[in-house]
Amino acid sequence: MMTFNKAFLTSIMYFMATFSSWGAYYNTIKVDGYMIGLNKNSQGVVDVHSNASKFSASCKIKNWNSKYYLGAGILSLTSDKVGVIVAGSNMFLKTKELEACNNEFVNLYSVDYLDQELSTLVDVNFDKKLILALIPIDAQSGAHQAIISSFDGKENVISGKGFWSPRVKDVNISDDTFPVTDDFYIGKISANGMYVAPNDIDCSVDSFPGVWDIEKRMKVVLPLEKDSSDADSKCKDLFTGKATLKELGGKLISTK
């Protein structure tokens, strides 16, 4: 068991932000036929290119802070493709503004949510106004807990093991956290805003934290073998909206 305070968690967050790229540097994301990446030579500049339209631009990011390079220049596209998250921060760029920046300026944005000063933004669903963020509990082991918050939210939408609660003073790392290792941005909110997977899209009964129905606040379980390719495919079909829970023979369970 370990007792946390905000100062301690903030220091861990800084440590995790410094290494949030997990050994990778300056990735390029692709959306709507555009390739987007931070410029390697000029801080606070984003490069946008489209082979189809022959469009190329280098655009200055307003309100840029050099500390964002602690995220090693990593960008992550939100699952609804509306925003581009700057790693190691709680800031994002808007996809449509990037596609139209034309060698001028683009804005960095933020949104208020539960305990944002302690966590790192992982995904946003702008239509449903939902945030997925991770709080580092133990930097050495990579142990984290998840926040699912509405914009301007004051509570974690989902409660239980693996989910952060500011009211809990003692966190059992072995039982109440999950590891984040190779890909900090593997967690996603489904594009339709119905489901969230804080760490991995896994619908097996023993997955942790697993996939959750956000509105009903219950865990999703499909009757399939965890390690089969069929299980992985059908869980992703549910998450991407290709099939419904009923069509897949799944169910919702309470973990409390």
C-alpha positions in Angstrom: 0.0 0.0 0.0 1.2 3.5 -0.7 -0.1 6.9 0.3 0.0 9.7 -2.2 -0.3 13.5 -2.2 -0.6 15.9 -5.1 3.0 17.1 -4.9 4.3 13.5 -5.1 2.0 12.6 -8.0 2.9 15.8 -9.8 6.6 14.9 -9.6 5.9 11.4 -10.9 3.8 12.9 -13.7 6.8 15.1 -14.7 9.0 12.0 -14.8 6.6 10.0 -16.9 6.1 13.0 -19.2 9.8 13.1 -19.8 9.9 9.5 -21.0 6.3 9.3 -22.4 7.7 8.6 -25.8 9.1 5.3 -24.6 12.2 5.5 -26.7 10.5 6.8 -29.9 11.1 10.3 -31.4 9.2 12.6 -33.7 6.5 10.4 -35.2 4.3 11.3 -38.1 0.5 10.8 -37.9 -1.7 10.4 -41.0 -5.3 11.7 -41.2 -7.5 12.7 -44.2 -4.6 12.1 -46.5 -2.3 14.5 -44.6 0.9 13.7 -42.9 1.5 15.7 -39.7 4.6 15.9 -37.5 6.5 18.4 -35.3 9.4 20.1 -37.1 12.8 18.7 -35.9 14.7 21.9 -36.5 12.4 24.6 -35.1 10.6 24.3 -31.8 6.9 24.9 -31.8 6.5 24.4 -35.5 4.3 21.7 -37.1 4.8 20.3 -40.6 1.7 19.4 -42.7 1.9 17.6 -46.1 -0.4 15.9 -48.5 0.8 14.0 -51.5 -2.6 14.0 -53.2 -3.1 17.8 -53.1 0.6 18.6 -53.2 0.0 20.8 -50.1 3.0 21.4 -47.8 3.1 23.9 -44.9 5.2 24.6 -41.8 3.0 26.4 -39.2 3.9 28.1 -36.0 2.1 26.8 -32.9 0.7 29.6 -30.8 1.2 29.4 -27.0 3.8 26.7 -27.5 6.0 25.8 -24.5 9.4 24.2 -24.9 8.6 21.7 -22.0 6.3 19.9 -24.5 9.4 18.5 -26.1 9.8 16.4 -23.0 7.3 14.2 -24.9 10.1 13.8 -27.5 7.9 15.3 -30.3 5.3 12.5 -30.2 1.8 13.3 -31.5 -1.2 11.1 -31.1 -4.4 11.3 -33.2 -7.6 11.1 -31.2 -9.8 8.1 -32.1 -12.5 10.4 -33.6 -9.7 12.1 -35.7 -10.8 15.6 -34.5 -7.7 16.4 -32.4 -3.9 15.8 -32.3 -2.6 15.3 -28.8 0.9 16.6 -27.9 2.6 14.0 -25.8 3.7 14.8 -22.3 1.0 17.5 -22.0 -2.7 18.0 -21.7 -2.8 20.0 -24.9 -4.1 19.3 -28.4 -4.2 20.7 -31.9 -7.3 20.6 -34.1 -7.0 18.5 -37.2 -9.0 20.8 -39.4 -6.9 23.8 -38.4 -3.7 21.8 -39.2 -5.0 20.9 -42.6 -5.7 24.6 -43.4 -2.8 26.3 -41.6 -1.0 27.3 -44.9 2.3 28.4 -43.4 0.6 30.6 -40.8 -0.4 29.8 -37.2 -2.3 27.0 -35.4 -3.6 27.1 -31.8 -2.9 24.7 -28.9 -6.0 23.9 -26.9 -6.8 22.4 -23.6 -10.0 21.4 -21.8 -10.7 21.2 -18.1 -11.4 17.7 -16.6 -11.0 15.8 -13.3 -7.6 16.2 -11.7 -5.9 17.3 -15.0 -2.9 18.7 -13.1 -2.0 15.1 -12.0 -2.6 13.2 -15.3 -1.7 13.0 -18.9 -4.2 13.2 -21.7 -4.5 10.0 -23.8 -7.7 10.4 -25.9 -10.6 12.8 -26.5 -14.1 12.3 -27.9 -15.2 15.8 -28.9 -18.7 14.9 -29.9 -19.5 13.3 -26.5 -17.2 15.7 -24.6 -15.3 12.8 -23.0 -11.6 12.6 -21.8 -9.4 9.6 -21.2 -6.3 10.4 -19.1 -3.8 8.3 -17.2 -2.4 9.1 -13.7 1.0 7.7 -12.9 1.0 5.9 -9.6 4.4 4.4 -9.6 7.0 5.6 -12.2 9.4 2.7 -11.7 6.9 0.0 -12.6 4.8 2.1 -15.0 1.7 1.6 -12.9 -1.2 3.8 -13.8 -4.9 4.4 -13.1 -7.4 5.8 -15.6 -9.6 8.9 -15.6 -12.7 8.9 -17.7 -14.1 12.5 -17.4 -16.6 14.7 -19.1 -15.4 18.2 -20.1 -15.3 20.3 -17.0 -16.1 17.1 -15.0 -15.6 16.8 -11.3 -15.8 13.0 -11.0 -14.4 9.9 -12.7 -17.3 8.5 -14.8 -16.2 4.9 -14.1 -15.2 3.7 -10.6 -13.5 0.5 -9.5 -10.2 -1.2 -9.8 -7.9 0.5 -12.2 -9.7 3.8 -12.1 -8.5 6.9 -10.2 -10.4 8.3 -7.3 -9.1 11.4 -5.5 -10.9 10.1 -2.3 -8.7 7.0 -2.1 -5.6 7.8 -0.1 -3.9 4.3 -0.3 -3.5 2.7 -3.7 -2.6 -1.0 -3.9 -0.3 -1.1 -6.9 -0.6 -4.9 -7.4 -4.4 -4.9 -7.4 -5.6 -1.4 -8.3 -3.3 -0.3 -11.2 -2.3 -1.5 -14.6 1.1 -1.2 -16.4 1.8 1.1 -19.3 4.9 0.2 -21.2 5.5 0.2 -24.9 2.7 2.5 -26.1 1.5 5.2 -23.8 -1.3 6.1 -26.2 -2.8 2.6 -26.7 -5.8 3.5 -24.6 -8.8 4.8 -26.6 -12.4 6.1 -26.5 -14.5 4.5 -29.3 -15.3 6.9 -32.1 -19.0 6.7 -31.3 -18.2 7.6 -27.6 -19.9 4.4 -26.3 -16.9 2.5 -25.1 -13.5 3.1 -23.5 -10.4 0.9 -23.3 -7.9 2.6 -20.8 -5.0 0.3 -21.8 -5.8 -2.3 -24.5 -8.9 -3.3 -26.5 -9.5 -6.7 -24.7 -13.0 -8.0 -24.1 -12.1 -11.1 -22.3 -13.6 -11.7 -18.8 -10.2 -11.5 -17.1 -9.0 -8.4 -19.0 -7.8 -5.5 -16.8 -9.1 -2.8 -17.0 -10.7 -4.1 -20.2 -13.4 -2.4 -22.3 -16.2 -0.5 -20.6 -19.6 0.8 -21.6 -19.3 4.4 -20.6 -23.0 5.3 -20.2 -23.9 2.1 -18.2 -20.5 2.1 -16.4 -20.1 -1.7 -16.8 -17.4 -3.9 -18.2 -17.8 -5.5 -21.6 -17.3 -9.2 -21.9 -17.4 -11.3 -25.1 -17.7 -15.1 -24.8 -14.4 -15.9 -26.6 -11.0 -17.2 -25.8 -8.8 -14.4 -24.7 -5.8 -15.3 -26.9 -7.6 -16.2 -30.1 -7.4 -14.0 -33.1 -11.2 -14.2 -33.4 -11.6 -12.7 -29.9 -9.3 -9.8 -30.8 -11.1 -9.1 -34.1 -14.6 -9.2 -32.6 -13.7 -6.9 -29.7 -12.3 -4.4 -32.1 -15.4 -4.7 -34.3 -17.5 -3.7 -31.2 -15.1 -0.9 -30.4 -15.1 0.5 -33.9 -18.9 0.2 -34.3 -18.8 -2.5 -36.9 -21.0 -4.8 -34.7 -23.1 -4.3 -31.6 -22.7 -6.1 -28.3 -25.9 -8.1 -29.0 -24.7 -9.2 -32.4 -21.5 -10.4 -30.9 -23.2 -12.3 -28.1 -21.6 -10.2 -25.5 -22.8 -8.9 -22.2 -22.1 -6.2 -19.6 -20.9 -7.2 -16.1 -20.5 -5.4 -12.8 -17.0 -5.7 -11.2 -18.0 -4.3 -7.8 
